[in-house]
Amino acid sequence: MSEPGERSGIRARGEEAIGDLAQALLDNPVFSQALSGALGAGERAAQAQRSAMSAVGVPAAADLERLERRMRSLSDRLEEVEDRLDEMGDAVAALRAEARRSAAVKES
């Protein structure tokens, strides 16, 4: 069994070796150019996909998220209107009851 200190030393050396390898790859112009090309190609492919989906009328994820937010907002506002209508209905019922009581008192 290795000691905890030995394991942390091996881990530190491994992390350092990985860091050195990554730096060497980034310093290599051929690798950097290939990486840039791959990233650029990926973005071009994503843009082509968005364009194709738009051309056939399929909404993008961002469009659907925006629509979902708007629907939630509309739903919240509708609930507020319903609550206010309920309050107004209660107030009208109370006024009618008061009017009936007043009419009954006048008839007596």
KELUMLUM-559724 format. One record per atom (N, C-alpha, C): x, z, y; atom name; chain. Coordinates in Angstrom, 1 decimal, always signed. Each point is the difference from the previous one (the first is absolute). Last residue first. Layout:
% KELUMLUM-559724
- u, w, v, atom, kette
- X, Z, Y, CA, A .
...
***
This chain:
% KELUMLUM-559724
- u, w, v, atom, kette
- -90.4, +5.2, +47.3, N, A .
- -0.6, +1.3, -0.3, CA, A .
- -0.6, +0.7, +1.2, C, A .
- +2.4, -4.2, +0.0, N, A .
- -1.4, -0.2, -0.5, CA, A .
- -0.6, +1.4, -0.3, C, A .
- +4.5, -0.3, +1.6, N, A .
- -0.9, -0.5, +1.0, CA, A .
- -1.5, -0.1, -0.5, C, A .
- +3.5, +1.1, -3.0, N, A .
- -0.2, +1.1, +0.9, CA, A .
- -1.0, -0.4, +1.1, C, A .
- +1.3, -3.3, -3.1, N, A .
- -0.8, +1.0, -0.7, CA, A .
- -0.3, +1.2, +0.9, C, A .
- +3.0, -3.3, +1.5, N, A .
- -1.3, -0.5, +0.0, CA, A .
- -1.0, +0.9, -0.6, C, A .
- +4.6, +1.1, -0.1, N, A .
- -0.6, +0.1, +1.4, CA, A .
- -1.4, -0.5, +0.1, C, A .
- +2.2, -0.3, -4.1, N, A .
- -0.2, +1.4, +0.3, CA, A .
- -0.6, +0.1, +1.4, C, A .
- +1.4, -4.3, -1.3, N, A .
- -1.2, +0.5, -0.8, CA, A .
- -0.4, +1.4, +0.3, C, A .
- +4.0, -1.6, +1.9, N, A .
- -1.1, -0.7, +0.6, CA, A .
- -1.3, +0.4, -0.7, C, A .
- +4.0, +1.4, -1.9, N, A .
- -0.2, +0.8, +1.2, CA, A .
- -1.3, -0.6, +0.8, C, A .
- +1.5, -2.3, -3.8, N, A .
- -0.5, +1.3, -0.4, CA, A .
- -0.4, +0.8, +1.2, C, A .
- +2.2, -4.0, +0.8, N, A .
- -1.3, -0.2, -0.5, CA, A .
- -0.7, +1.3, -0.4, C, A .
- +4.6, +0.2, +1.1, N, A .
- -0.9, -0.3, +1.2, CA, A .
- -1.4, -0.2, -0.4, C, A .
- +3.1, +0.4, -3.4, N, A .
- -0.2, +1.3, +0.7, CA, A .
- -0.8, -0.2, +1.2, C, A .
- +1.2, -3.8, -2.4, N, A .
- -1.0, +0.8, -0.8, CA, A .
- -0.2, +1.3, +0.7, C, A .
- +3.2, -2.7, +1.9, N, A .
- -1.3, -0.6, +0.3, CA, A .
- -1.1, +0.8, -0.8, C, A .
- +4.5, +1.2, -0.7, N, A .
- -0.4, +0.4, +1.4, CA, A .
- -1.4, -0.6, +0.3, C, A .
- +2.0, -1.2, -4.1, N, A .
- -0.3, +1.5, +0.0, CA, A .
- -0.5, +0.4, +1.4, C, A .
- +1.6, -4.4, -0.4, N, A .
- -1.2, +0.2, -0.8, CA, A .
- -0.5, +1.4, +0.0, C, A .
- +4.1, -0.9, +1.9, N, A .
- -1.0, -0.4, +0.9, CA, A .
- -1.4, +0.1, -0.7, C, A .
- +3.9, +0.9, -2.5, N, A .
- -0.2, +1.0, +1.0, CA, A .
- -1.2, -0.3, +0.9, C, A .
- +1.3, -3.2, -3.2, N, A .
- -0.6, +1.2, -0.6, CA, A .
- -0.3, +1.1, +1.0, C, A .
- +2.3, -3.8, +1.5, N, A .
- -1.4, -0.3, -0.2, CA, A .
- -0.7, +1.2, -0.7, C, A .
- +4.6, +0.4, +0.5, N, A .
- -0.7, +0.1, +1.3, CA, A .
- -1.4, -0.3, -0.1, C, A .
- +2.7, -0.6, -3.8, N, A .
- -0.1, +1.4, +0.3, CA, A .
- -0.8, +0.2, +1.4, C, A .
- +1.0, -4.4, -1.4, N, A .
- -1.0, +0.6, -0.9, CA, A .
- -0.2, +1.5, +0.4, C, A .
- +3.4, -2.3, +2.2, N, A .
- -1.3, -0.4, +0.5, CA, A .
- -1.1, +0.6, -0.9, C, A .
- +4.4, +0.8, -1.4, N, A .
- -0.3, +0.7, +1.3, CA, A .
- -1.3, -0.4, +0.5, C, A .
- +1.5, -2.3, -3.7, N, A .
- -0.4, +1.4, -0.4, CA, A .
- -0.3, +0.8, +1.3, C, A .
- +1.7, -4.3, +0.6, N, A .
- -1.4, -0.1, -0.5, CA, A .
- -0.5, +1.4, -0.4, C, A .
- +4.5, -0.5, +1.2, N, A .
- -0.9, -0.1, +1.2, CA, A .
- -1.4, -0.1, -0.4, C, A .
- +3.2, +0.1, -3.4, N, A .
- +0.0, +1.3, +0.7, CA, A .
- -0.9, -0.1, +1.2, C, A .
- +0.6, -4.0, -2.4, N, A .
- -0.8, +1.0, -0.8, CA, A .
- +0.0, +1.3, +0.7, C, A .
- +2.6, -3.3, +1.9, N, A .
- -1.4, -0.3, +0.2, CA, A .
- -0.9, +1.0, -0.8, C, A .
- +4.7, +0.3, -0.5, N, A .
- -0.4, +0.4, +1.3, CA, A .
- -1.5, -0.3, +0.3, C, A .
- +1.8, -1.4, -4.1, N, A .
- -0.1, +1.5, +0.1, CA, A .
- -0.4, +0.4, +1.3, C, A .
- +0.7, -4.5, -0.5, N, A .
- -1.2, +0.4, -0.7, CA, A .
- -0.1, +1.5, +0.0, C, A .
- +3.9, -1.9, +1.8, N, A .
- -1.2, -0.3, +0.9, CA, A .
- -1.3, +0.5, -0.7, C, A .
- +4.0, +0.3, -2.5, N, A .
- +0.0, +0.9, +1.1, CA, A .
- -1.2, -0.1, +0.9, C, A .
- +0.6, -3.2, -3.4, N, A .
- -0.4, +1.3, -0.6, CA, A .
- +0.0, +1.1, +1.1, C, A .
- +1.6, -4.3, +1.2, N, A .
- -1.5, +0.0, -0.3, CA, A .
- -0.5, +1.3, -0.5, C, A .
- +4.6, -0.6, +0.5, N, A .
- -0.6, +0.1, +1.3, CA, A .
- -1.5, +0.0, -0.1, C, A .
- +2.4, -0.6, -4.0, N, A .
- +0.2, +1.4, +0.5, CA, A .
- -0.6, +0.1, +1.4, C, A .
- +0.0, -4.3, -1.9, N, A .
- -0.9, +0.9, -0.7, CA, A .
- +0.1, +1.5, +0.4, C, A .
- +3.0, -3.2, +1.8, N, A .
- -1.3, -0.3, +0.5, CA, A .
- -1.0, +0.9, -0.7, C, A .
- +4.4, +0.3, -1.4, N, A .
- -0.1, +0.6, +1.3, CA, A .
- -1.4, -0.3, +0.6, C, A .
- +1.1, -2.0, -4.1, N, A .
- -0.2, +1.4, -0.2, CA, A .
- -0.1, +0.7, +1.3, C, A .
- -1.5, -5.1, -0.1, N, A .
- +1.3, +0.7, -0.3, CA, A .
- -0.4, +1.5, -0.1, C, A .
- -3.5, -4.1, -1.1, N, A .
- +0.5, +0.9, +1.0, CA, A .
- +1.3, +0.7, -0.5, C, A .
- -2.1, -4.9, -1.3, N, A .
- +0.2, +1.3, -0.6, CA, A .
- +0.7, +0.9, +1.0, C, A .
- -1.1, -4.8, +0.4, N, A .
- -1.0, +1.0, +0.5, CA, A .
- +0.1, +1.3, -0.7, C, A .
- +2.8, -4.1, -0.3, N, A .
- -1.1, +0.0, -0.9, CA, A .
- -1.0, +1.1, +0.3, C, A .
- +3.9, -0.5, +2.6, N, A .
- -0.5, -1.4, -0.1, CA, A .
- -1.3, +0.0, -0.9, C, A .
- +2.6, +4.0, +0.3, N, A .
- -0.8, -0.2, +1.3, CA, A .
- -0.7, -1.4, -0.1, C, A .
- +3.1, +1.0, -3.4, N, A .
- -1.2, +0.9, -0.1, CA, A .
- -1.0, -0.2, +1.2, C, A .
- +4.2, -2.2, +0.1, N, A .
- -0.8, -0.6, -1.0, CA, A .
- -1.3, +0.8, -0.2, C, A .
- +3.2, +1.7, +3.0, N, A .
- -0.5, -1.2, +0.5, CA, A .
- -1.0, -0.6, -1.0, C, A .
- +2.4, +3.8, -1.3, N, A .
- -1.0, +0.3, +1.0, CA, A .
- -0.7, -1.2, +0.5, C, A .
- +3.6, -0.7, -2.9, N, A .
- -1.1, +0.6, -0.7, CA, A .
- -1.1, +0.3, +0.9, C, A .
- +4.0, -1.4, +1.8, N, A .
- -0.7, -1.1, -0.6, CA, A .
- -1.2, +0.5, -0.8, C, A .
- +2.8, +3.2, +1.9, N, A .
- -0.7, -0.7, +1.0, CA, A .
- -0.8, -1.2, -0.5, C, A .
- +2.8, +2.4, -3.0, N, A .
- -1.1, +0.8, +0.4, CA, A .
- -0.8, -0.7, +1.1, C, A .
- +3.9, -2.1, -1.3, N, A .
- -1.0, +0.0, -1.1, CA, A .
- -1.2, +0.8, +0.4, C, A .
- +3.7, +0.2, +2.9, N, A .
- -0.7, -1.3, +0.0, CA, A .
- -1.0, -0.2, -1.0, C, A .
- +2.5, +3.9, -0.1, N, A .
- -0.9, +0.0, +1.1, CA, A .
- -0.7, -1.3, +0.2, C, A .
- +3.3, +0.3, -3.4, N, A .
- -1.1, +0.9, -0.3, CA, A .
- -1.1, +0.0, +1.2, C, A .
- +4.1, -2.2, +0.6, N, A .
- -0.9, -0.8, -0.9, CA, A .
- -1.2, +0.9, -0.4, C, A .
- +3.3, +2.0, +2.6, N, A .
- -0.7, -1.0, +0.7, CA, A .
- -0.9, -0.8, -0.8, C, A .
- +2.7, +3.2, -2.1, N, A .
- -1.0, +0.6, +0.8, CA, A .
- -0.8, -1.0, +0.8, C, A .
- +3.6, -1.6, -2.5, N, A .
- -1.1, +0.5, -0.9, CA, A .
- -1.1, +0.7, +0.8, C, A .
- +3.9, -1.5, +2.3, N, A .
- -0.8, -1.2, -0.5, CA, A .
- -1.2, +0.5, -0.9, C, A .
- +3.1, +3.2, +1.4, N, A .
- -0.8, -0.5, +1.2, CA, A .
- -0.9, -1.1, -0.5, C, A .
- +3.1, +1.5, -3.2, N, A .
- -1.1, +1.0, +0.3, CA, A .
- -0.9, -0.4, +1.1, C, A .
- +3.8, -2.6, -0.9, N, A .
- -1.0, -0.1, -1.1, CA, A .
- -1.2, +0.9, +0.2, C, A .
- +3.7, +0.3, +2.9, N, A .
- -0.8, -1.3, +0.3, CA, A .
- -1.1, -0.1, -1.1, C, A .
- +2.9, +3.6, -0.5, N, A .
- -0.8, +0.2, +1.2, CA, A .
- -0.8, -1.2, +0.3, C, A .
- +3.2, -0.3, -3.5, N, A .
- -1.1, +0.9, -0.3, CA, A .
- -1.0, +0.2, +1.1, C, A .
- +3.9, -2.4, +0.9, N, A .
- -0.8, -0.8, -0.9, CA, A .
- -1.2, +0.8, -0.4, C, A .
- +3.3, +2.1, +2.7, N, A .
- -0.9, -1.0, +0.7, CA, A .
- -0.8, -0.8, -0.9, C, A .
- +1.8, +5.1, -0.6, N, A .
- +0.2, -1.3, -0.5, CA, A .
- -0.9, -1.0, +0.6, C, A .
- -0.3, +4.7, +0.9, N, A .
- +1.2, -0.6, +0.7, CA, A .
- +0.3, -1.4, -0.5, C, A .
- -3.4, +2.6, -2.1, N, A .
- -0.4, -0.3, +1.4, CA, A .
- +1.1, -0.7, +0.8, C, A .
- +1.0, +1.6, -4.3, N, A .
- -0.9, -1.1, -0.1, CA, A .
- -0.5, -0.4, +1.4, C, A .
- +2.8, +3.7, -0.3, N, A .
- +0.7, -1.2, -0.4, CA, A .
- -0.9, -1.2, -0.1, C, A .
- -2.0, +4.2, +0.7, N, A .
- +0.7, -0.4, +1.2, CA, A .
- +0.8, -1.3, -0.2, C, A .
- -2.1, +2.0, -3.7, N, A .
- -1.0, -0.5, +1.0, CA, A .
- +0.7, -0.5, +1.2, C, A .
- +2.7, +2.2, -3.1, N, A .
- -0.5, -1.3, -0.5, CA, A .
- -1.0, -0.6, +0.9, C, A .
- +1.5, +4.3, +1.1, N, A .
- +1.1, -1.0, +0.1, CA, A .
- -0.4, -1.4, -0.5, C, A .
- -3.1, +3.6, -0.7, N, A .
- +0.1, -0.3, +1.4, CA, A .
- +1.1, -1.1, +0.3, C, A .
- -0.4, +1.7, -4.3, N, A .
- -1.1, -0.9, +0.3, CA, A .
- +0.0, -0.4, +1.4, C, A .
- +3.2, +3.1, -1.4, N, A .
- +0.3, -1.3, -0.6, CA, A .
- -1.2, -1.0, +0.3, C, A .
- -0.5, +4.5, +1.4, N, A .
- +1.0, -0.7, +0.8, CA, A .
- +0.3, -1.4, -0.5, C, A .
- -2.9, +2.7, -2.5, N, A .
- -0.6, -0.4, +1.2, CA, A .
- +1.0, -0.7, +0.9, C, A .
- +1.7, +1.8, -3.9, N, A .
- -0.9, -1.1, -0.3, CA, A .
- -0.7, -0.5, +1.3, C, A .
- +2.7, +3.9, +0.3, N, A .
- +0.8, -1.2, -0.2, CA, A .
- -0.8, -1.2, -0.3, C, A .
- -2.3, +4.0, +0.4, N, A .
- +0.6, -0.3, +1.3, CA, A .
- +0.8, -1.3, -0.1, C, A .
- -1.7, +1.9, -4.0, N, A .
- -1.0, -0.6, +0.8, CA, A .
- +0.5, -0.5, +1.3, C, A .
- +2.9, +2.5, -2.7, N, A .
- -0.2, -1.4, -0.5, CA, A .
- -1.1, -0.7, +0.7, C, A .
- +0.8, +4.4, +1.3, N, A .
- +1.1, -0.8, +0.3, CA, A .
- -0.1, -1.4, -0.5, C, A .
- -3.2, +3.2, -1.1, N, A .
- -0.2, -0.4, +1.4, CA, A .
- +1.2, -0.8, +0.4, C, A .
- +0.2, +1.7, -4.3, N, A .
- -1.1, -1.0, +0.1, CA, A .
- -0.2, -0.4, +1.4, C, A .
- +3.1, +3.4, -0.9, N, A .
- +0.5, -1.3, -0.5, CA, A .
- -1.1, -1.1, +0.1, C, A .
- -1.1, +4.4, +1.1, N, A .
- +0.9, -0.5, +1.0, CA, A .
- +0.6, -1.4, -0.4, C, A .
- -2.7, +2.5, -3.0, N, A .
- -0.8, -0.5, +1.1, CA, A .
- +0.9, -0.7, +1.1, C, A .
- +1.8, +0.1, -5.0, N, A .
- -0.3, +1.0, +1.0, CA, A .
- -0.8, -0.6, +1.1, C, A .
- +0.0, -1.8, -5.2, N, A .
- +0.8, +0.0, +1.2, CA, A .
- -0.5, +1.0, +1.0, C, A .
- +0.0, -0.2, -5.6, N, A .
- -0.8, +0.0, +1.2, CA, A .
- +0.9, +0.0, +1.2, C, A .
***
